[in-house]
C-alpha cells in the first residue's frame, strides 16, 4: 500500500476596488494564489503493483499566481 500524510490545500485571494477617470469607471484588481503551501509541482504515486513498483501517478500542481483586472463602465 501507498501511504501519505494528510494535506491541507489552501488558496488565497486579495482584491481592491477603486474608481478611475473622474469616478466614471470602476476598476477591480485581484491577486489569486493557488496551492499556497506547495513549493513545486511533481508526480505522486497513487497505486502500486504487488512488488511495490508504482503503477499510477497523480500530478501535484505547483503554486500559481493569477492577476485579474475588471472594469465596469
Backbone as numpy.savetxt, mean C-alpha at the origin, in Angstrom:
# Nx Ny Nz CAx CAy CAz Cx Cy Cz
4.44 -28.38 6.89 3.62 -27.17 6.89 4.48 -25.90 6.89
3.91 -24.84 6.39 4.59 -23.55 6.34 3.94 -22.65 7.38
4.76 -22.15 8.29 4.26 -21.28 9.35 4.79 -19.88 9.15
3.98 -18.91 9.52 4.37 -17.51 9.40 3.69 -16.76 10.55
4.39 -15.88 11.22 3.74 -15.13 12.29 2.66 -14.21 11.74
1.76 -13.80 12.61 0.67 -12.90 12.20 1.24 -11.55 11.78
0.61 -10.95 10.78 1.04 -9.65 10.28 -0.13 -8.68 10.33
0.18 -7.43 10.55 -0.82 -6.37 10.47 -0.42 -5.48 9.30
-1.32 -5.29 8.36 -1.05 -4.46 7.19 -1.75 -3.11 7.39
-0.98 -2.03 7.26 -1.49 -0.70 7.57 -1.32 0.20 6.35
-2.38 0.91 6.00 -2.36 1.94 4.96 -2.69 3.27 5.63
-2.01 4.33 5.23 -2.25 5.66 5.79 -2.51 6.66 4.68
-3.23 7.72 5.01 -3.39 8.81 4.06 -3.53 10.12 4.83
-3.13 11.19 4.16 -3.30 12.53 4.70 -3.77 13.42 3.55
-4.72 14.29 3.83 -5.28 15.15 2.79 -5.37 16.60 3.25
-5.36 17.49 2.29 -5.46 18.92 2.56 -6.34 19.54 1.48
-7.32 20.34 1.88 -8.21 21.03 0.96 -8.01 22.54 1.09
-7.96 23.21 -0.06 -7.79 24.66 -0.07 -8.53 25.24 -1.27
-8.67 26.56 -1.29 -9.29 27.24 -2.43 -8.23 28.04 -3.16
-8.30 28.02 -4.48 -7.33 28.70 -5.33 -8.04 29.68 -6.25
-7.29 30.56 -6.86 -7.81 31.51 -7.85 -9.00 32.30 -7.32
-8.74 33.09 -6.28 -9.75 33.95 -5.66 -10.99 33.17 -5.21
-10.75 32.03 -4.60 -11.80 31.15 -4.05 -12.75 30.61 -5.11
-12.30 30.49 -6.35 -13.15 29.95 -7.42 -12.97 28.44 -7.59
-11.78 27.95 -7.32 -11.47 26.53 -7.55 -11.05 25.90 -6.23
-11.72 24.80 -5.90 -11.37 24.06 -4.69 -10.39 22.95 -5.08
-9.29 22.84 -4.37 -8.27 21.84 -4.67 -8.07 20.94 -3.45
-7.91 19.65 -3.72 -7.65 18.68 -2.66 -6.37 17.93 -2.99
-5.41 18.00 -2.08 -4.14 17.30 -2.20 -4.18 16.11 -1.24
-3.74 14.94 -1.69 -3.79 13.76 -0.84 -2.57 12.89 -1.08
-2.00 12.37 0.00 -0.88 11.43 -0.06 -1.33 10.13 0.58
-1.27 9.03 -0.17 -1.60 7.71 0.34 -0.32 6.89 0.45
-0.20 6.15 1.53 0.93 5.23 1.72 0.35 3.85 1.97
0.64 2.91 1.07 0.17 1.53 1.21 1.28 0.67 1.79
0.93 -0.28 2.63 1.88 -1.20 3.27 2.98 -0.43 3.99
2.59 0.36 4.97 3.52 1.24 5.68 4.67 0.46 6.30
4.41 -0.71 6.84 5.43 -1.47 7.57 6.30 -2.33 6.67
5.99 -2.43 5.41 6.74 -3.29 4.49 7.96 -2.55 3.95
9.13 -3.17 4.06 10.36 -2.53 3.58 10.56 -2.77 2.09
10.36 -3.98 1.65 10.55 -4.32 0.25 9.65 -5.47 -0.12
9.34 -5.59 -1.38 8.48 -6.67 -1.83 9.25 -7.97 -1.93
8.57 -8.97 -2.41 9.23 -10.26 -2.59 8.22 -11.37 -2.72
8.70 -12.58 -2.64 7.85 -13.76 -2.70 7.84 -14.45 -1.35
6.68 -15.02 -0.99 6.54 -15.75 0.26 5.89 -17.09 -0.06
6.48 -18.17 0.40 5.93 -19.51 0.15 4.60 -19.68 0.87
3.62 -20.27 0.18 2.32 -20.52 0.78 1.97 -22.00 0.82
2.59 -22.82 -0.03 2.37 -24.26 -0.05 3.70 -24.94 -0.28
3.77 -26.23 0.14 5.02 -26.97 -0.04 4.72 -28.42 -0.40
5.66 -29.04 -1.13 5.60 -30.47 -1.40 5.90 -31.23 -0.11
5.59 -32.54 -0.05 5.87 -33.30 1.18 7.35 -33.29 1.59
8.26 -33.11 0.65 9.68 -33.09 1.02 10.13 -31.71 1.51
9.24 -30.72 1.52 9.55 -29.41 2.06 9.91 -28.35 1.04
10.04 -28.71 -0.23 10.34 -27.70 -1.24 9.08 -26.89 -1.55
9.23 -25.59 -1.73 8.05 -24.74 -1.98 7.31 -25.12 -3.26
5.99 -25.05 -3.20 5.13 -25.38 -4.34 4.48 -24.11 -4.91
3.99 -23.23 -4.05 3.30 -22.02 -4.49 3.77 -20.83 -3.66
3.72 -19.67 -4.28 4.16 -18.44 -3.64 3.08 -17.38 -3.76
3.19 -16.37 -2.89 2.37 -15.17 -3.03 3.30 -13.99 -3.14
2.84 -12.95 -3.80 3.64 -11.74 -3.98 3.37 -10.79 -2.81
4.42 -10.38 -2.12 4.30 -9.39 -1.05 4.59 -8.03 -1.67
3.59 -7.17 -1.69 3.73 -5.86 -2.31 4.65 -4.97 -1.49
5.50 -4.19 -2.14 6.36 -3.25 -1.40 5.55 -2.03 -0.97
6.17 -1.18 -0.17 5.54 0.08 0.25 5.33 0.95 -0.98
4.16 1.58 -1.08 3.84 2.43 -2.22 3.40 3.81 -1.73
3.88 4.85 -2.43 3.47 6.22 -2.16 2.66 6.69 -3.37
1.45 7.20 -3.11 0.56 7.65 -4.19 0.12 9.07 -3.89
0.38 9.97 -4.81 -0.06 11.36 -4.70 -1.31 11.56 -5.54
-2.30 12.26 -4.98 -3.52 12.54 -5.72 -3.84 14.03 -5.60
-4.39 14.58 -6.68 -4.78 15.97 -6.72 -6.12 16.06 -7.44
-7.09 16.73 -6.82 -8.42 16.86 -7.42 -8.84 18.32 -7.37
-9.51 18.76 -8.44 -10.03 20.12 -8.53 -11.55 20.08 -8.65
-12.23 21.04 -8.02 -13.66 21.23 -8.16 -13.89 22.67 -8.60
-14.62 22.84 -9.69 -14.88 24.18 -10.19 -16.15 24.75 -9.61
